[in-house]
Amino acid sequence: MEFLEQQLPRYVDGAWITLQLTVGGAALAFVLAMVVGVLGTTRFWWARAITTVYVETFRGIAALVVMFWFVFAFPDLTGFELDPIFAAILALGLNVGAYGAEVVRAAINAVPKAQVEATVALNFSWFQRVRLVVLPQAWAQMLPTFGNLIIELMKATAVVYLVGIVDLTSVAQQIRSATGETFLAFGVAFVLYYLLAQVLIFGMRLLERRANQKLGRAPAGGGLLSLLRPPTVGTQVGVAK
Amino acid sequence: MSPSDTPDNDLHQGVAGEDLIVFDQVVKRFGDLTVLDHLDFRVAPGERVTLIGPSGSGKTTILRLLMTLEKVTEGMVWVGGEPFSHMPRGSGFAPASESYLRARRKRLGMVFQQFNLFPNMTVRKNVTEAPVHVLGTPRDEANARAEELLELVGLGDKVDAHPTQLSGGQQQRVAIARSLAMQPEILLLDEVTSALDPELVAGVLDVLREVAETTDITMLCVTHEMSFARDVSHRVLMFDKGRIAEEGHPDQIFNDPQHERTQAFLKSVLENG
């Protein structure tokens, strides 16, 4: 208990940095995933070329290397020093955004062709079609995978201690070497990562439930039980009564 | 007027003249499969035409070409005296661009076999989103019009329901209201009762009968409901292998079919339907 009393503020500071990196990286990844994912479904070859180059580049390079590049190579090249936290967010966002773009693209492609035909029959513009019909329907499909990605992103933030950012992992390392309490030092980090993940998962489940309700696949309201994954096999999903 | 004895110069008079829809030597191929084979036909404003024929004879393809869901392989489609499958370029024609089509496509509306309501919207939004965003109708006006139309199709009490809470027949009636909300000149009906349970068919057809009686919308209707075709249409076209095998007034086609393919087709429909 004494250990906790003494060290908890440092852990909280570290967890706060981890949370900032996660939220910042997720925000950047989300924007990139949406824009690049949608571009990947258009009929313009140059738009699909942008998607392909971005996805294959940042999916293929370790986020750690991208981060090193922003922290060490970028200042050499440009004379600008990036804030390490900003550089880390950039690296993580670019990396996870590449995975997210593929999720967005696949979800859009899974929207039935008949839905798109109905938008043509109503003379929607391309932008109206995407905004009013395709993305709202694809959204529910993206969310479970986005949930995976945000947890992966949160855990991937642990690499930032290599560029000197004092995140949760870094705090645990420092406390271990200072106190020699290996078991406790990492045990507390373990619990805090787990709690962070649970908060993120809970948020994603709420979003998912809301998305399914909007599509009429889940009843409105519903208590905690409705946060369980909805049944699919053996039930009639979206079938008219 | 049979297509074979329509000389070309006559056709161009027709294009500039009365006809709302003109198919001029239209060919549609999917790979090696020829679905429409040098098809000529015209539809006058306000005319209600039913397309019948065995599956694969090209009826639905005609509606999909008109709705610009497919492109012609050869030939041209004209709507309201303007080229529709193509656009003028220089002294000739080029395939129609999306912006060219967007300026003209609003003359047509389509109701699909599988309804294709938007599951991410309430019934109200299904009916109002296109008028608001595409035609620029003020939201209040679009709402009032949606309520009127839903009343017309007998679903005044379902305005705020979700499509998944409706039966197939109700969904199809919402889809009819949705396309009417765009005030099309031409309504394309693609086997609109084929996906419905038998007891739900009558409700949908009654709505369409009412639309036919109370408006002057031009209708092109692909259906297997022969009594409906007889009641509402001015003309029936019998398709076979991408061509019109026979056409005429519904009484003539149904009571006294001349072509052997029409006789065989009607016999099979009456036996199975």
Boltz contact constraints between the chains, C-beta under 6 A:
constraints:
  - contact:
      token1: [A, 114]
      token2: [B, 114]
      max_distance: 6.0
  - contact:
      token1: [A, 114]
      token2: [B, 116]
      max_distance: 6.0
  - contact:
      token1: [A, 117]
      token2: [B, 69]
      max_distance: 6.0
  - contact:
      token1: [A, 118]
      token2: [B, 116]
      max_distance: 6.0
  - contact:
      token1: [A, 120]
      token2: [B, 69]
      max_distance: 6.0
  - contact:
      token1: [A, 121]
      token2: [B, 67]
      max_distance: 6.0
  - contact:
      token1: [A, 121]
      token2: [B, 110]
      max_distance: 6.0
  - contact:
      token1: [A, 122]
      token2: [B, 130]
      max_distance: 6.0
  - contact:
      token1: [A, 123]
      token2: [B, 105]
      max_distance: 6.0
  - contact:
      token1: [A, 123]
      token2: [B, 106]
      max_distance: 6.0
  - contact:
      token1: [A, 123]
      token2: [B, 134]
      max_distance: 6.0
  - contact:
      token1: [A, 128]
      token2: [B, 133]
      max_distance: 6.0
  - contact:
      token1: [A, 132]
      token2: [B, 129]
      max_distance: 6.0
  - contact:
      token1: [A, 133]
      token2: [B, 118]
      max_distance: 6.0
  - contact:
      token1: [A, 136]
      token2: [B, 120]
      max_distance: 6.0
  - contact:
      token1: [A, 137]
      token2: [B, 120]
      max_distance: 6.0
  - contact:
      token1: [A, 214]
      token2: [B, 120]
      max_distance: 6.0
  - contact:
      token1: [A, 215]
      token2: [B, 119]
      max_distance: 6.0
  - contact:
      token1: [A, 215]
      token2: [B, 120]
      max_distance: 6.0
  - contact:
      token1: [A, 216]
      token2: [B, 119]
      max_distance: 6.0
  - contact:
      token1: [A, 216]
      token2: [B, 162]
      max_distance: 6.0
  - contact:
      token1: [A, 216]
      token2: [B, 164]
      max_distance: 6.0
  - contact:
      token1: [A, 238]
      token2: [B, 164]
      max_distance: 6.0
  - contact:
      token1: [A, 240]
      token2: [B, 166]
      max_distance: 6.0
  - contact:
      token1: [A, 240]
      token2: [B, 167]
      max_distance: 6.0
  - contact:
      token1: [A, 240]
      token2: [B, 168]
      max_distance: 6.0
